[in-house]
Amino acid sequence: MAIYHLSVKPITRGSGRSATAAAAYRAAERIADHTSGEVFDYTRKRGVDHREIVLPTAAAKRDINWARNREELWNAAERAENRTNSRVAREYEIALPHELSKRARLELVRSFAAELANRYGVAVDFSIHKPHPAGDERNHHAHVLPTTRVVAPTGLGEKAALEWSDGNRRKAGLKPAKEEISELRERWAHLTNEALQSAQRVERVDHRTLEAQGIDREPTQHLGPAVAGILERGERSWLTARWQEEANERLRLAKEAGALEREHQQVRQSVLDLSSDLAAILREREQLKTRTLTPAQLREKARAEWLEFRNAAGKAVEKTKGRQHANEHAVPDASDKGKGKSQSRDDDDFSL
């Protein structure tokens, strides 16, 4: 089945690497470094199926042909940088589906290289390698080397947008470089699946992690042709033993990192929940403050209530006196003669 693999590696002076040496090795050519005086000759290297330099469409229309010369291109990349830790190139190492024909694999890599060239205005040097004779016969792969600077008529110009710091990218309204590389990984998967569909193949690749795909298994490890050949022949050596130990250690660390990340997310969620609860408590406290009266306000409220009560009591007394006065001067008729005494007693009781 087709396997997805795309890794992005910087080629930096700080790690002791040069763009001239990297390009010579991947293309199996001879390149002289005009700055250091070194000559990198890999013309005896075998296994390179195809090598090509792709320029942006705008540069091709302007007949900027100097960049099609591999030695001139990568010497320009070295000259353009003046720091000891400069990044002089990037490398995209990509796996090619063995289910595709040689021609289809070439067109797939060429399409990806053209998209990189036009997206960033850079020159892209790619080489397609055959599977190593001692390794897996399905291991067709490519090395794609874009320049870190845009192509200009007389050399390489300003840094490509992908090489800007995240601060400068943010000012320009761009997302962080890490997110953009994730988009490139997804784009490669899309182009690969389009090629497989055009070849009427049912296989598909997915750029996401196995966990994101819902697949419960450990990811495979890239062995490289030498180690793969030793394992294929059933040989055992200190090299394969050491590689196996390192592979196991990487898997263990990856699991621990995943567990720590999940724990970090849980703690973060707990902090957010506590923060939310604290905010609610503070809001309630502010509301209580607005409902609570000061001592002076309480005295004023008690005084108002006492005045209201006194006024009501005064009105009740006046009303009672009025009724008592009316009863004292009333003349009972015949029908009330039997009730007069009890009526007066009721009135006396009320007046008290």
N, C-alpha and C positions, 0 to 999 in steps of 0.2 A: 504494500500500500504506500501511497505518497506520504512523505514525512515533511512536516514544516520545520524549517530551520533558517533563521536570519539573526545574525549577531552583528553588532556595530562595535568596531574597535577603533580607538584613536591611534594615529601614528605620530608620536611626539618625540622631540629631541630629548626631553627629560628622561625618557626610557632608553635612550641610546639608539633610536631608530631614525631612519631617513626615508624621505619619499622616493629618492632615486633608487635605493637598494630594494625597497618594497616593490616598486613597479618593475624593476629588472627581474626579480625572482618570480613574480606572478605571471609576467609575460614571457619568461624564459628568453630574455634578450640581454644585450650588453649595453650598459649605460654608464657613462663617465660622469662623476660628480664634479662640476666645475669649481665648486667652492672648496671642497676638501682635497681634491686631486685623486680620490679613490676611483677605481673602476670596478663595477659590479658586472661580472660576466656569468650569466646562467644559460648560455646558448646550448649547453649540453643537457640541460634539464629536459625530460620527456613528460608527456602527458598533457600538454596544453592543446586543447581542441581549437580554440579560437581566441584572438585578441583584437581589441578595437577601442578607439577613442571616439566618444560621442560629444558633440558640442551643442550648446543651446541653439535653437532655430534662428534666433536673432543674430548670433555670431556667425553661423553658417551663411546666412544671407549677406553678411558684410564681408565674406571671404576672409575671415580670420583663420588662416591656415597654419600659422606657426604652431598653434596648440595641438595640431594633429601629429606633430613629431614628439614621440614619447620622451626622448632625452631632453629636448628643449622644454617641454611642458613641465617636467618634474624638477629640472634645474631652476625654472622660473619660480616654482613653488618654494624651493629652498631659499632662493634669493629674496623672496618677498617677506620672509620672517627674520627678525633680528634678535629674538629672545632665545635664551638657552633651553627653555622649556616649551617652545612654541609647538602647536599642533600643525603639522605640515600637510596632513591628509587624513581622511577617514577611510575606513574599510568596512564594506558590507560583505560578510561571508554568508552565502546563501546556498541552500540545498536545492537541486533541480530534480524534478520527478523523473525517475527512470522510465515511467510509462510513456513519456513523450519521445518523439523522434529527435534526432540530433538537430534538425532544422527548427523544430518547434521550440526546443530549449534555447537555441540562439535567439529566436525572435522574442521569446519571453524575457531574456536578460536584456536584450537591446531596448525593449519597451520600457523596462524599469529604469535603465540608464538614461534614456531620453527624458523620462519624467523628472528624474533628479536634476538633469542638466537644465531643463526649462524652468523648474520650480525655483532653483537657486541661482541660475545664471552661471553655473560652473562647468568645467570640463570633467568628463567621467571616463576613466580608463578601466575597461573590464576584461577579464580573462576567464575562459571556461576551461575547467580541468576535467580530465577523464578520471574514472575510478582508479585508485592505485592497484597495480597488479597483485600486491600481497594483501589487499583489503577487500572490502565489500564491493562486488562488481556493480552494485546499484548506486554507488556513491558519486554520482555526477554532481558537480558543484561549481560555483563561480565566485570570483573575487572582484568586487566592484569598488574602485578607488576614485571618489570625487575629490577635486581640489577644494580647499577651504576658502578660496577667494574666487571672485567672479572673473570671467574671461574678458579681457580688454584687447584692443587692437595691437598693442605693443607689449603686452605682458599680463600679469594677473593684478587685478585692482583691489577693491575693498573686500573686507571679509563678507562671506555669504551670511544671510540672515540666520541660518542654523547655527553658526558659530558665535553669534552674539551672546553676551551674558543675559541671564534672565531679566535683570533690571532693565537693560536696553530694549529687550524684546517686549517687556511690559509697557514701556514708554511708547513703543511703536504699535501697540495694540495687538501684539502677538502672544500666543500662549507659551508656557515654558518649553524649552527644547526637549525635555524628557517626554512631554505629551506629544510633541510633533514627531519624535522618533517612533512612538507607539502608533501614530497614524501611518507612518511609512511601513511599519511591520504589517499593519492591517491591509495596506494597499498591495503589498507583495502577495499576501494570501489571496486577495481578490484577483490579481492578474494571473496567478498560478491556477486558480480554479477556472477562470475563463479559458485558459489554454487547455486544461484537461477537458472541459466541456466541448471545446472546438474539436478536440481529438476523439470525441465520443467515448470518453472514459468516465467511469462512475466514481472514481476516487476523488476525494476533496481534502484540502488541508485547512487547518484552523490556527490562527495566530495566537489564540488565547491559551492560558495555562490549562493543564488537565483539570485542576480544581474548578476553574471557571466553566469548563465544559461539562462538569459533573462526572468526570471519569475518575474512578478510584483505583489508581495504580501509580507506581513511582515513575517519574520521567526517565527516559533513557539517557545515557551519557555518551557524548561524542568521544570515540577512542583515538581517532587518528589512524592513518594507514599502517604505521609501524606496529603499534600495540594490537590493532585489529588483526594484522597478519599473524602475530605470535599466538594470539588466542585461537585463531582459525586453525592453525597447525597443531593446536593442543599442547604447545610448549609452555613451560613454566619457568620463570626467571625472577630475579629480584626486581626487575623493572615492572613486570605485570603484577607482582605481589604488592609492590609499593603503590602502583596505580589503583589497585583494588582497595587498598587501605584508604587512600586519599578520596576515592569515590564514595566509600562508605561514610567517611568523615564529613564529606560535603553534604550527603543526604541527611545525616544526623543534624548537622548545623542548620540545614534548610528547614527540617521539621521543628527544631527548637525556635528558629526565627519565626516560623508560622505561628507556633504556640504563643510566643511572646507578643506577636502582633495582635492575635485575638485577645490576649489578656489586656493589652494596652487599650484596645477598643472597648472592652468591658469596663475598665477603670474610667475611661473617658466618658462613657455613657453614664456611669454612676455619678461622676462629677457634674455632668450636665443636669441630671435629675436633682442632685442636691442643690445646685445653683437655682433651679426652677423653684424648688421648695422654699429656699431662702428668700427668693424674690417675692413669693406669695406671702410669706410671713412679714416681710418688710412693708408690703402694701397694706396688709391687715393692721399692722402697727400704726401706720400713718392714718388709716381710717379711724382707729380708736382715738388717736390724738385729736382728730377733728370733732369727735363725739364727746370727749371729756371736757367738763367745765372747770374753770379755775375757781379758787375759793371766792374771789370777788363776784364772779358770775353766779356761783351758788347762792351767795348772800342776796344778790339782786333778784334772783329767781324766787327765793323764799319770801322776800319783802313783797314782791308782786302777788304771790299766791296769798299772803296774809291780808293784803289790801283787798284782794278780790273776795276773800272769805268774809272780811269785816263789812264790806259793802252789802254782800248778800244777806248777812245776819241782820244788819240795820233795816234792810227792806222788809225782812220777815217780821221784825218787831213792829214796824209801822203798820204793816198789814193787819197784824193781830190786834193792835190797839184800835184800829178803825172798826173791826168787826165787833169788838167788845163794846165800843161806844154805841154802835147801832143796836145791839141787843138790849142795852140798858134803857133806851128810849122807845123801844118797840111796844105796841099794844096788841096783846094776844087775842085772837078771835076765839069763838066757842070751840072750834075743832082743836085748838091747841091748848085748852085749859088743862087737860090731863098730862100734857107733855112739858109744861113750862118748867117744872122743877128739875126734871132730868135734863132738859135742854140747857138750863142755866148751869147745872153742874158740869155738863160736858164743856160748856164754854169756859167755866172757871178752870177746869182741868187743862184745857188747851192753853189758856193765858199763862198758866204757871210754866 
